[in-house]
Amino acid sequence: MEIEDIRREIDQIDGELVALLEKRMDAVVEIVEYKKNTGKAIFDGEREQEVLKKIATLVNNKVHQETVVATFSDIMKNSRNFQEKVLK
């Protein structure tokens, strides 16, 4: 397989990831509303650890596990940053 073919595949995957991340952020907006209405804190360390453990078990190729978990950690960090901006 040529590098351009691989890059096209990556571009297609990136498009799918963007759609899924936008869908996830739509759910985060709902979380923000809930937290705003209930006074619940933005950061829930216990929940984040649960999510990261679950993500680790979902990774089929364990060579990628650390990177995938770190990526989700970053996604959650950015979600918290978004929540903080919205709640200000």
N, CA, C and O atoms as a GROMACS GRO file, in nm:
protein
  352
    1MET      N    1   0.085  -0.119   0.000
    1MET     CA    2   0.000   0.000   0.000
    1MET      C    3   0.089   0.124   0.000
    1MET      O    4   0.189   0.131   0.072
    2GLU      N    5   0.051   0.221  -0.081
    2GLU     CA    6   0.126   0.345  -0.092
    2GLU      C    7   0.088   0.441   0.022
    2GLU      O    8  -0.020   0.431   0.080
    3ILE      N    9   0.179   0.532   0.052
    3ILE     CA   10   0.155   0.626   0.162
    3ILE      C   11   0.031   0.711   0.138
    3ILE      O   12  -0.041   0.743   0.232
    4GLU      N   13   0.006   0.749   0.013
    4GLU     CA   14  -0.113   0.830  -0.017
    4GLU      C   15  -0.241   0.753   0.012
    4GLU      O   16  -0.340   0.811   0.057
    5ASP      N   17  -0.240   0.624  -0.013
    5ASP     CA   18  -0.357   0.540   0.019
    5ASP      C   19  -0.380   0.536   0.170
    5ASP      O   20  -0.493   0.546   0.217
    6ILE      N   21  -0.272   0.522   0.244
    6ILE     CA   22  -0.281   0.519   0.390
    6ILE      C   23  -0.330   0.654   0.442
    6ILE      O   24  -0.412   0.661   0.533
    7ARG      N   25  -0.280   0.761   0.382
    7ARG     CA   26  -0.323   0.896   0.424
    7ARG      C   27  -0.471   0.919   0.395
    7ARG      O   28  -0.541   0.981   0.475
    8ARG      N   29  -0.519   0.868   0.281
    8ARG     CA   30  -0.662   0.881   0.251
    8ARG      C   31  -0.745   0.805   0.354
    8ARG      O   32  -0.851   0.851   0.396
    9GLU      N   33  -0.696   0.688   0.394
    9GLU     CA   34  -0.765   0.611   0.497
    9GLU      C   35  -0.768   0.688   0.629
    9GLU      O   36  -0.871   0.692   0.697
   10ILE      N   37  -0.656   0.748   0.664
   10ILE     CA   38  -0.650   0.828   0.787
   10ILE      C   39  -0.745   0.947   0.777
   10ILE      O   40  -0.814   0.979   0.874
   11ASP      N   41  -0.751   1.012   0.661
   11ASP     CA   42  -0.843   1.124   0.642
   11ASP      C   43  -0.988   1.081   0.662
   11ASP      O   44  -1.066   1.153   0.723
   12GLN      N   45  -1.023   0.965   0.611
   12GLN     CA   46  -1.159   0.913   0.628
   12GLN      C   47  -1.188   0.886   0.776
   12GLN      O   48  -1.294   0.922   0.827
   13ILE      N   49  -1.093   0.823   0.844
   13ILE     CA   50  -1.109   0.795   0.987
   13ILE      C   51  -1.120   0.926   1.065
   13ILE      O   52  -1.202   0.935   1.157
   14ASP      N   53  -1.040   1.026   1.029
   14ASP     CA   54  -1.047   1.156   1.096
   14ASP      C   55  -1.186   1.217   1.082
   14ASP      O   56  -1.238   1.275   1.178
   15GLY      N   57  -1.246   1.204   0.965
   15GLY     CA   58  -1.381   1.255   0.944
   15GLY      C   59  -1.481   1.186   1.036
   15GLY      O   60  -1.570   1.250   1.092
   16GLU      N   61  -1.466   1.055   1.051
   16GLU     CA   62  -1.554   0.979   1.140
   16GLU      C   63  -1.533   1.020   1.285
   16GLU      O   64  -1.629   1.034   1.361
   17LEU      N   65  -1.407   1.040   1.323
   17LEU     CA   66  -1.376   1.083   1.460
   17LEU      C   67  -1.435   1.220   1.490
   17LEU      O   68  -1.489   1.242   1.599
   18VAL      N   69  -1.426   1.312   1.396
   18VAL     CA   70  -1.480   1.446   1.416
   18VAL      C   71  -1.631   1.437   1.441
   18VAL      O   72  -1.682   1.502   1.532
   19ALA      N   73  -1.701   1.358   1.362
   19ALA     CA   74  -1.846   1.343   1.381
   19ALA      C   75  -1.877   1.285   1.518
   19ALA      O   76  -1.970   1.331   1.584
   20LEU      N   77  -1.801   1.186   1.561
   20LEU     CA   78  -1.823   1.126   1.692
   20LEU      C   79  -1.788   1.222   1.806
   20LEU      O   80  -1.857   1.226   1.908
   21LEU      N   81  -1.680   1.298   1.789
   21LEU     CA   82  -1.643   1.395   1.892
   21LEU      C   83  -1.748   1.506   1.904
   21LEU      O   84  -1.777   1.552   2.014
   22GLU      N   85  -1.804   1.548   1.791
   22GLU     CA   86  -1.911   1.647   1.797
   22GLU      C   87  -2.033   1.590   1.868
   22GLU      O   88  -2.098   1.659   1.947
   23LYS      N   89  -2.065   1.466   1.841
   23LYS     CA   90  -2.177   1.400   1.909
   23LYS      C   91  -2.150   1.393   2.059
   23LYS      O   92  -2.240   1.415   2.141
   24ARG      N   93  -2.025   1.362   2.096
   24ARG     CA   94  -1.988   1.357   2.237
   24ARG      C   95  -2.002   1.495   2.302
   24ARG      O   96  -2.051   1.507   2.414
   25MET      N   97  -1.958   1.599   2.230
   25MET     CA   98  -1.968   1.734   2.285
   25MET      C   99  -2.113   1.778   2.299
   25MET      O  100  -2.145   1.854   2.390
   26ASP      N  101  -2.202   1.732   2.211
   26ASP     CA  102  -2.344   1.760   2.229
   26ASP      C  103  -2.392   1.702   2.362
   26ASP      O  104  -2.471   1.766   2.433
   27ALA      N  105  -2.346   1.583   2.395
   27ALA     CA  106  -2.382   1.522   2.524
   27ALA      C  107  -2.320   1.601   2.639
   27ALA      O  108  -2.382   1.615   2.745
   28VAL      N  109  -2.200   1.654   2.621
   28VAL     CA  110  -2.135   1.736   2.724
   28VAL      C  111  -2.218   1.861   2.750
   28VAL      O  112  -2.229   1.905   2.864
   29VAL      N  113  -2.276   1.918   2.646
   29VAL     CA  114  -2.362   2.036   2.663
   29VAL      C  115  -2.479   2.000   2.754
   29VAL      O  116  -2.518   2.080   2.839
   30GLU      N  117  -2.535   1.881   2.737
   30GLU     CA  118  -2.643   1.837   2.825
   30GLU      C  119  -2.594   1.821   2.969
   30GLU      O  120  -2.666   1.854   3.064
   31ILE      N  121  -2.472   1.770   2.985
   31ILE     CA  122  -2.412   1.756   3.118
   31ILE      C  123  -2.395   1.894   3.182
   31ILE      O  124  -2.421   1.910   3.302
   32VAL      N  125  -2.352   1.992   3.104
   32VAL     CA  126  -2.334   2.128   3.156
   32VAL      C  127  -2.467   2.181   3.209
   32VAL      O  128  -2.471   2.239   3.317
   33GLU      N  129  -2.573   2.161   3.134
   33GLU     CA  130  -2.704   2.206   3.180
   33GLU      C  131  -2.743   2.139   3.311
   33GLU      O  132  -2.792   2.205   3.402
   34TYR      N  133  -2.721   2.010   3.319
   34TYR     CA  134  -2.753   1.936   3.442
   34TYR      C  135  -2.672   1.991   3.559
   34TYR      O  136  -2.727   2.016   3.666
   35LYS      N  137  -2.542   2.009   3.539
   35LYS     CA  138  -2.456   2.058   3.646
   35LYS      C  139  -2.494   2.200   3.686
   35LYS      O  140  -2.489   2.236   3.804
   36LYS      N  141  -2.531   2.281   3.588
   36LYS     CA  142  -2.571   2.418   3.618
   36LYS      C  143  -2.699   2.417   3.703
   36LYS      O  144  -2.710   2.495   3.798
   37ASN      N  145  -2.792   2.331   3.670
   37ASN     CA  146  -2.920   2.326   3.742
   37ASN      C  147  -2.910   2.262   3.880
   37ASN      O  148  -2.990   2.291   3.968
   38THR      N  149  -2.811   2.175   3.898
   38THR     CA  150  -2.800   2.103   4.025
   38THR      C  151  -2.686   2.152   4.113
   38THR      O  152  -2.676   2.113   4.229
   39GLY      N  153  -2.600   2.238   4.058
   39GLY     CA  154  -2.485   2.287   4.134
   39GLY      C  155  -2.375   2.183   4.148
   39GLY      O  156  -2.284   2.199   4.230
   40LYS      N  157  -2.383   2.078   4.069
   40LYS     CA  158  -2.282   1.972   4.074
   40LYS      C  159  -2.150   2.023   4.019
   40LYS      O  160  -2.147   2.103   3.925
   41ALA      N  161  -2.040   1.977   4.077
   41ALA     CA  162  -1.906   2.019   4.036
   41ALA      C  163  -1.874   1.970   3.894
   41ALA      O  164  -1.925   1.867   3.850
   42ILE      N  165  -1.790   2.044   3.826
   42ILE     CA  166  -1.748   2.005   3.690
   42ILE      C  167  -1.663   1.879   3.696
   42ILE      O  168  -1.685   1.786   3.619
   43PHE      N  169  -1.566   1.876   3.786
   43PHE     CA  170  -1.472   1.763   3.791
   43PHE      C  171  -1.524   1.654   3.883
   43PHE      O  172  -1.558   1.678   3.999
   44ASP      N  173  -1.528   1.533   3.831
   44ASP     CA  174  -1.565   1.415   3.908
   44ASP      C  175  -1.456   1.310   3.882
   44ASP      O  176  -1.466   1.229   3.790
   45GLY      N  177  -1.354   1.315   3.966
   45GLY     CA  178  -1.237   1.229   3.949
   45GLY      C  179  -1.272   1.081   3.949
   45GLY      O  180  -1.213   1.003   3.873
   46GLU      N  181  -1.365   1.042   4.033
   46GLU     CA  182  -1.405   0.901   4.039
   46GLU      C  183  -1.466   0.857   3.906
   46GLU      O  184  -1.435   0.749   3.855
   47ARG      N  185  -1.553   0.940   3.851
   47ARG     CA  186  -1.616   0.908   3.721
   47ARG      C  187  -1.511   0.900   3.612
   47ARG      O  188  -1.515   0.809   3.529
   48GLU      N  189  -1.416   0.993   3.611
   48GLU     CA  190  -1.313   0.991   3.507
   48GLU      C  191  -1.229   0.865   3.516
   48GLU      O  192  -1.195   0.806   3.413
   49GLN      N  193  -1.194   0.822   3.636
   49GLN     CA  194  -1.116   0.700   3.651
   49GLN      C  195  -1.196   0.578   3.603
   49GLN      O  196  -1.140   0.488   3.540
   50GLU      N  197  -1.326   0.577   3.631
   50GLU     CA  198  -1.411   0.469   3.582
   50GLU      C  199  -1.411   0.465   3.430
   50GLU      O  200  -1.400   0.358   3.370
   51VAL      N  201  -1.424   0.582   3.368
   51VAL     CA  202  -1.427   0.589   3.222
   51VAL      C  203  -1.295   0.540   3.164
   51VAL      O  204  -1.294   0.462   3.069
   52LEU      N  205  -1.184   0.584   3.220
   52LEU     CA  206  -1.053   0.545   3.168
   52LEU      C  207  -1.029   0.395   3.184
   52LEU      O  208  -0.971   0.332   3.095
   53LYS      N  209  -1.073   0.337   3.294
   53LYS     CA  210  -1.061   0.192   3.312
   53LYS      C  211  -1.144   0.119   3.207
   53LYS      O  212  -1.098   0.020   3.150
   54LYS      N  213  -1.264   0.168   3.183
   54LYS     CA  214  -1.352   0.106   3.084
   54LYS      C  215  -1.289   0.116   2.945
   54LYS      O  216  -1.288   0.018   2.870
   55ILE      N  217  -1.237   0.234   2.912
   55ILE     CA  218  -1.172   0.254   2.782
   55ILE      C  219  -1.057   0.155   2.766
   55ILE      O  220  -1.042   0.095   2.659
   56ALA      N  221  -0.977   0.138   2.869
   56ALA     CA  222  -0.863   0.046   2.862
   56ALA      C  223  -0.909  -0.096   2.828
   56ALA      O  224  -0.840  -0.167   2.755
   57THR      N  225  -1.024  -0.136   2.880
   57THR     CA  226  -1.072  -0.272   2.852
   57THR      C  227  -1.128  -0.285   2.711
   57THR      O  228  -1.137  -0.395   2.658
   58LEU      N  229  -1.166  -0.173   2.650
   58LEU     CA  230  -1.222  -0.176   2.515
   58LEU      C  231  -1.117  -0.184   2.406
   58LEU      O  232  -1.148  -0.218   2.291
   59VAL      N  233  -0.993  -0.153   2.439
   59VAL     CA  234  -0.886  -0.154   2.340
   59VAL      C  235  -0.850  -0.299   2.306
   59VAL      O  236  -0.809  -0.375   2.394
   60ASN      N  237  -0.866  -0.335   2.180
   60ASN     CA  238  -0.836  -0.472   2.137
   60ASN      C  239  -0.687  -0.498   2.125
   60ASN      O  240  -0.638  -0.602   2.171
   61ASN      N  241  -0.615  -0.406   2.063
   61ASN     CA  242  -0.471  -0.423   2.045
   61ASN      C  243  -0.401  -0.352   2.160
   61ASN      O  244  -0.388  -0.230   2.160
   62LYS      N  245  -0.358  -0.429   2.257
   62LYS     CA  246  -0.303  -0.372   2.382
   62LYS      C  247  -0.179  -0.287   2.359
   62LYS      O  248  -0.140  -0.210   2.447
   63VAL      N  249  -0.116  -0.299   2.243
   63VAL     CA  250  -0.002  -0.213   2.209
   63VAL      C  251  -0.047  -0.066   2.208
   63VAL      O  252   0.031   0.025   2.236
   64HIS      N  253  -0.175  -0.044   2.174
   64HIS     CA  254  -0.229   0.091   2.163
   64HIS      C  255  -0.297   0.139   2.291
   64HIS      O  256  -0.339   0.255   2.298
   65GLN      N  257  -0.308   0.054   2.390
   65GLN     CA  258  -0.387   0.085   2.509
   65GLN      C  259  -0.344   0.216   2.577
   65GLN      O  260  -0.429   0.301   2.604
   66GLU      N  261  -0.218   0.231   2.604
   66GLU     CA  262  -0.171   0.351   2.675
   66GLU      C  263  -0.204   0.478   2.597
   66GLU      O  264  -0.249   0.577   2.655
   67THR      N  265  -0.183   0.476   2.466
   67THR     CA  266  -0.209   0.593   2.383
   67THR      C  267  -0.358   0.623   2.376
   67THR      O  268  -0.397   0.740   2.384
   68VAL      N  269  -0.441   0.521   2.361
   68VAL     CA  270  -0.585   0.543   2.353
   68VAL      C  271  -0.638   0.597   2.485
   68VAL      O  272  -0.719   0.690   2.486
   69VAL      N  273  -0.593   0.543   2.596
   69VAL     CA  274  -0.636   0.592   2.727
   69VAL      C  275  -0.591   0.737   2.746
   69VAL      O  276  -0.668   0.819   2.796
   70ALA      N  277  -0.469   0.768   2.707
   70ALA     CA  278  -0.420   0.906   2.718
   70ALA      C  279  -0.502   1.001   2.631
   70ALA      O  280  -0.529   1.115   2.670
   71THR      N  281  -0.541   0.955   2.514
   71THR     CA  282  -0.623   1.036   2.425
   71THR      C  283  -0.758   1.066   2.491
   71THR      O  284  -0.805   1.180   2.486
   72PHE      N  285  -0.819   0.966   2.552
   72PHE     CA  286  -0.946   0.988   2.620
   72PHE      C  287  -0.929   1.079   2.742
   72PHE      O  288  -1.018   1.157   2.774
   73SER      N  289  -0.817   1.068   2.809
   73SER     CA  290  -0.790   1.158   2.920
   73SER      C  291  -0.787   1.303   2.871
   73SER      O  292  -0.841   1.393   2.936
   74ASP      N  293  -0.723   1.324   2.756
   74ASP     CA  294  -0.719   1.459   2.696
   74ASP      C  295  -0.858   1.504   2.654
   74ASP      O  296  -0.893   1.621   2.672
   75ILE      N  297  -0.937   1.414   2.598
   75ILE     CA  298  -1.074   1.448   2.557
   75ILE      C  299  -1.153   1.495   2.678
   75ILE      O  300  -1.225   1.595   2.671
   76MET      N  301  -1.140   1.423   2.789
   76MET     CA  302  -1.214   1.462   2.910
   76MET      C  303  -1.163   1.594   2.967
   76MET      O  304  -1.241   1.675   3.016
   77LYS      N  305  -1.032   1.616   2.960
   77LYS     CA  306  -0.975   1.744   3.006
   77LYS      C  307  -1.033   1.859   2.923
   77LYS      O  308  -1.070   1.962   2.978
   78ASN      N  309  -1.040   1.840   2.793
   78ASN     CA  310  -1.095   1.944   2.706
   78ASN      C  311  -1.244   1.963   2.728
   78ASN      O  312  -1.296   2.074   2.716
   79SER      N  313  -1.314   1.856   2.761
   79SER     CA  314  -1.456   1.866   2.795
   79SER      C  315  -1.475   1.949   2.923
   79SER      O  316  -1.566   2.031   2.931
   80ARG      N  317  -1.388   1.926   3.022
   80ARG     CA  318  -1.394   2.005   3.146
   80ARG      C  319  -1.368   2.152   3.118
   80ARG      O  320  -1.436   2.240   3.170
   81ASN      N  321  -1.268   2.179   3.033
   81ASN     CA  322  -1.237   2.318   2.997
   81ASN      C  323  -1.357   2.385   2.929
   81ASN      O  324  -1.388   2.500   2.957
   82PHE      N  325  -1.423   2.311   2.842
   82PHE     CA  326  -1.544   2.360   2.775
   82PHE      C  327  -1.652   2.391   2.878
   82PHE      O  328  -1.716   2.496   2.873
   83GLN      N  329  -1.673   2.298   2.970
   83GLN     CA  330  -1.775   2.318   3.074
   83GLN      C  331  -1.746   2.443   3.156
   83GLN      O  332  -1.837   2.520   3.187
   84GLU      N  333  -1.619   2.462   3.192
   84GLU     CA  334  -1.582   2.580   3.271
   84GLU      C  335  -1.615   2.708   3.196
   84GLU      O  336  -1.665   2.804   3.255
   85LYS      N  337  -1.586   2.711   3.066
   85LYS     CA  338  -1.615   2.831   2.986
   85LYS      C  339  -1.765   2.856   2.979
   85LYS      O  340  -1.810   2.970   2.991
   86VAL      N  341  -1.841   2.750   2.959
   86VAL     CA  342  -1.987   2.766   2.946
   86VAL      C  343  -2.048   2.811   3.078
   86VAL      O  344  -2.141   2.892   3.079
   87LEU      N  345  -1.998   2.760   3.189
   87LEU     CA  346  -2.056   2.791   3.318
   87LEU      C  347  -2.016   2.928   3.374
   87LEU      O  348  -2.074   2.973   3.472
   88LYS      N  349  -1.920   2.992   3.313
   88LYS     CA  350  -1.876   3.125   3.361
   88LYS      C  351  -1.977   3.231   3.330
   88LYS      O  352  -1.956   3.348   3.363
   0.00000   0.00000   0.00000
